[in-house]
């Protein structure tokens, strides 16, 4: 209640309602997307099928340098966002130390410095969460590289190759899942920034982010293309 009380001191009940809507939307969409991924075609389960095919094909190659290079390329993308998260956190911490200069901002500042400080702390928390997800994704991609190095060869038993393919694809998919959660934090952080200007705008921007995420995950053209490319039919 302390955080809510402080926000009310600098704004209105709209501020609290906007924040509750933001938390509900983020957590709710996370559970919704995971539940739906077990029932209908989406990017996550379609790409997991592609990873299974990738690992199956990889075991027929004597030279697996290209496969390791693909994992390294994925790691570079995750590393970029992990580093960016630290930069954003450092910038927000610096801004907290300059709250007395809020009157110089080109916006109509209706909240007191304490309310803005709370919002900045929450924003820092979002990027700390993203950083942990990105670094966990990096570690899991590293695990996948080790698995590729220890992969069975084409002359090993079919059972060993099938079991390895499924487990290796799962490790890569879990790495991608952590990356997706971290990247989703960036989307919601963009919506969160609107809260510094308008509570109603914050509600609207959060709803837009949820809609964009849903469209890309479940209704995008790239999903249909990925499904058709290996004969993975849409329900």
C-alpha positions as CSV (number, residue, x, y, z in Angstrom):
1,X,0.0,0.0,0.0
2,X,2.9,2.3,0.5
3,X,3.7,2.6,-3.2
4,X,0.0,3.2,-4.0
5,X,-0.3,5.8,-1.3
6,X,2.8,7.6,-2.7
7,X,1.4,7.6,-6.2
8,X,-1.9,9.0,-5.0
9,X,-0.1,11.8,-3.3
10,X,1.3,12.9,-6.7
11,X,-1.7,12.0,-8.9
12,X,-5.1,10.5,-8.9
13,X,-6.8,7.1,-8.6
14,X,-6.3,7.0,-12.4
15,X,-2.6,6.6,-11.7
16,X,-3.2,3.5,-9.6
17,X,-5.7,2.1,-12.0
18,X,-3.3,2.5,-14.9
19,X,-0.5,0.7,-12.9
20,X,-2.8,-2.2,-11.9
21,X,-3.9,-2.5,-15.6
22,X,-0.3,-2.6,-16.7
23,X,0.6,-5.4,-14.2
24,X,-2.5,-7.3,-15.1
25,X,-1.9,-7.0,-18.8
26,X,1.7,-8.1,-18.6
27,X,1.2,-11.0,-16.3
28,X,-2.1,-12.0,-17.9
29,X,-0.7,-12.0,-21.4
30,X,2.3,-14.1,-20.3
31,X,0.1,-16.8,-18.9
32,X,-2.4,-16.5,-21.8
33,X,0.3,-16.9,-24.5
34,X,1.8,-19.9,-22.7
35,X,-1.6,-21.5,-22.4
36,X,-2.5,-20.8,-26.0
37,X,0.8,-22.2,-27.3
38,X,-0.3,-25.6,-26.0
39,X,-3.6,-25.4,-27.9
40,X,-3.0,-23.6,-31.2
41,X,-0.3,-22.8,-33.6
42,X,1.9,-19.9,-32.7
43,X,5.5,-18.7,-33.2
44,X,6.9,-20.4,-30.2
45,X,5.7,-24.0,-31.0
46,X,6.2,-23.6,-34.7
47,X,9.8,-22.5,-34.2
48,X,10.3,-25.4,-31.7
49,X,9.3,-27.8,-34.5
50,X,11.8,-26.1,-36.8
51,X,14.5,-26.6,-34.1
52,X,13.7,-30.3,-33.9
53,X,14.2,-30.5,-37.7
54,X,17.4,-28.5,-37.4
55,X,18.8,-30.9,-34.8
56,X,17.8,-33.9,-36.7
57,X,19.5,-32.6,-39.9
58,X,22.5,-31.5,-37.9
59,X,23.3,-35.1,-36.8
60,X,23.8,-36.0,-40.4
61,X,26.6,-33.5,-40.9
62,X,30.2,-34.4,-40.2
63,X,31.1,-30.8,-40.1
64,X,29.0,-28.8,-37.6
65,X,30.7,-25.5,-37.8
66,X,27.7,-23.9,-39.5
67,X,25.4,-25.1,-36.7
68,X,27.6,-23.6,-34.0
69,X,27.8,-20.4,-36.0
70,X,24.0,-20.1,-36.0
71,X,24.0,-20.5,-32.2
72,X,26.7,-17.8,-31.9
73,X,24.6,-15.5,-34.0
74,X,21.6,-16.0,-31.7
75,X,23.9,-15.3,-28.7
76,X,25.0,-12.0,-30.2
77,X,21.5,-10.7,-30.5
78,X,20.8,-11.6,-26.8
79,X,24.0,-10.1,-25.7
80,X,23.2,-6.8,-27.3
81,X,19.9,-6.5,-25.4
82,X,21.6,-7.6,-22.1
83,X,24.2,-4.9,-22.4
84,X,21.5,-2.3,-23.4
85,X,19.5,-3.2,-20.2
86,X,22.5,-2.3,-18.1
87,X,22.9,1.0,-19.9
88,X,19.2,1.8,-19.3
89,X,19.4,0.9,-15.7
90,X,22.5,3.1,-15.2
91,X,20.6,6.0,-17.0
92,X,17.6,5.6,-14.8
93,X,19.7,5.6,-11.6
94,X,21.3,8.8,-12.8
95,X,17.9,10.4,-13.4
96,X,16.8,9.5,-9.9
97,X,19.7,11.6,-8.6
98,X,18.4,14.6,-10.7
99,X,14.7,14.6,-9.7
100,X,15.1,18.2,-8.5
101,X,15.4,19.2,-12.1
102,X,12.0,17.9,-13.2
103,X,10.7,21.4,-13.8
104,X,13.0,21.6,-16.8
105,X,11.4,18.7,-18.6
106,X,9.3,19.6,-21.6
107,X,6.1,18.0,-20.1
108,X,3.4,19.1,-17.7
109,X,4.7,17.5,-14.5
110,X,1.8,17.0,-12.2
111,X,3.4,14.5,-9.9
112,X,5.8,15.3,-7.0
113,X,9.4,14.2,-7.0
114,X,8.6,11.2,-4.8
115,X,6.0,9.8,-7.2
116,X,8.4,10.2,-10.1
117,X,11.1,8.5,-8.1
118,X,8.8,5.5,-7.5
119,X,8.1,5.3,-11.2
120,X,11.8,5.3,-12.0
121,X,12.4,2.5,-9.5
122,X,9.7,0.4,-11.1
123,X,11.2,1.1,-14.5
124,X,14.6,0.0,-13.2
125,X,12.9,-3.2,-11.9
126,X,11.5,-3.9,-15.4
127,X,15.0,-3.7,-16.9
128,X,16.6,-5.7,-14.1
129,X,14.0,-8.5,-14.9
130,X,14.9,-8.2,-18.6
131,X,18.6,-8.4,-17.8
132,X,18.2,-11.6,-15.9
133,X,16.1,-13.1,-18.7
134,X,18.7,-12.2,-21.3
135,X,21.6,-13.5,-19.3
136,X,19.8,-16.8,-18.6
137,X,19.0,-17.0,-22.4
138,X,22.7,-16.6,-23.1
139,X,23.7,-19.4,-20.7
140,X,21.2,-21.7,-22.3
141,X,22.5,-21.0,-25.8
142,X,25.9,-21.9,-24.4
143,X,24.5,-25.2,-23.1
144,X,23.1,-25.8,-26.6
145,X,26.6,-25.2,-28.1
146,X,28.0,-27.9,-25.8
147,X,25.2,-30.3,-26.8
148,X,25.9,-29.8,-30.5
149,X,29.6,-30.6,-29.7
150,X,28.5,-33.9,-28.1
151,X,25.8,-34.8,-30.6
152,X,25.5,-38.4,-31.9
153,X,26.7,-39.2,-35.4
154,X,24.7,-40.6,-38.2
155,X,25.9,-44.1,-37.4
156,X,24.7,-44.1,-33.8
157,X,21.4,-45.8,-32.9
158,X,18.2,-44.2,-34.1
159,X,16.9,-44.0,-30.5
160,X,19.9,-42.1,-29.3
161,X,19.6,-39.6,-32.2
162,X,15.9,-39.1,-31.7
163,X,16.2,-38.5,-28.0
164,X,19.1,-36.1,-28.5
165,X,17.3,-34.2,-31.2
166,X,14.3,-33.6,-28.9
167,X,16.4,-32.6,-25.9
168,X,18.7,-30.3,-27.9
169,X,15.7,-28.6,-29.5
170,X,14.1,-28.1,-26.1
171,X,17.3,-26.5,-24.7
172,X,17.4,-24.0,-27.7
173,X,13.6,-23.4,-27.3
174,X,14.0,-22.6,-23.6
175,X,16.8,-20.2,-24.4
176,X,14.5,-18.6,-27.0
177,X,11.7,-18.4,-24.5
178,X,13.9,-16.6,-22.0
179,X,14.9,-14.2,-24.7
180,X,11.3,-13.6,-25.7
181,X,10.4,-12.8,-22.1
182,X,13.3,-10.3,-21.9
183,X,12.3,-8.7,-25.2
184,X,8.7,-8.5,-24.1
185,X,9.9,-6.5,-21.1
186,X,11.2,-3.9,-23.6
187,X,7.7,-3.6,-25.2
188,X,6.0,-3.1,-21.9
189,X,8.8,-0.7,-20.8
190,X,7.9,1.5,-23.8
191,X,4.3,1.5,-22.7
192,X,5.4,2.3,-19.1
193,X,7.3,5.4,-20.3
194,X,3.9,7.0,-21.2
195,X,2.9,6.9,-17.5
196,X,5.3,9.7,-16.9
197,X,3.1,11.9,-19.1
198,X,-0.4,10.6,-18.8
199,X,-2.3,7.9,-16.9
200,X,-4.9,7.5,-19.6
201,X,-2.2,7.3,-22.2
202,X,-0.4,4.6,-20.1
203,X,-3.6,2.5,-20.2
204,X,-3.9,2.9,-23.9
205,X,-0.3,2.2,-24.7
206,X,-0.4,-1.0,-22.6
207,X,-3.4,-2.2,-24.5
208,X,-1.7,-1.5,-27.8
209,X,1.4,-3.4,-26.7
210,X,-0.7,-6.4,-25.8
211,X,-2.4,-6.3,-29.2
212,X,0.8,-6.0,-31.1
213,X,2.3,-9.0,-29.2
214,X,-0.8,-11.1,-29.8
215,X,-0.9,-10.3,-33.5
216,X,2.8,-11.1,-34.0
217,X,2.6,-14.3,-32.0
218,X,-0.6,-15.8,-33.2
219,X,-1.8,-14.0,-36.4
220,X,1.3,-12.8,-38.2
221,X,2.1,-13.6,-41.8
222,X,5.5,-14.9,-40.8
223,X,3.8,-17.5,-38.7
224,X,1.9,-18.8,-41.7
225,X,5.1,-18.8,-43.8
226,X,7.0,-20.7,-41.1
227,X,4.1,-23.2,-40.9
228,X,3.9,-23.8,-44.6
229,X,7.7,-24.1,-45.1
230,X,7.8,-27.5,-43.4
231,X,4.2,-28.6,-43.9
232,X,3.3,-27.6,-40.3
233,X,-0.4,-27.1,-40.7
234,X,-2.3,-24.4,-38.8
235,X,-5.3,-25.5,-36.7
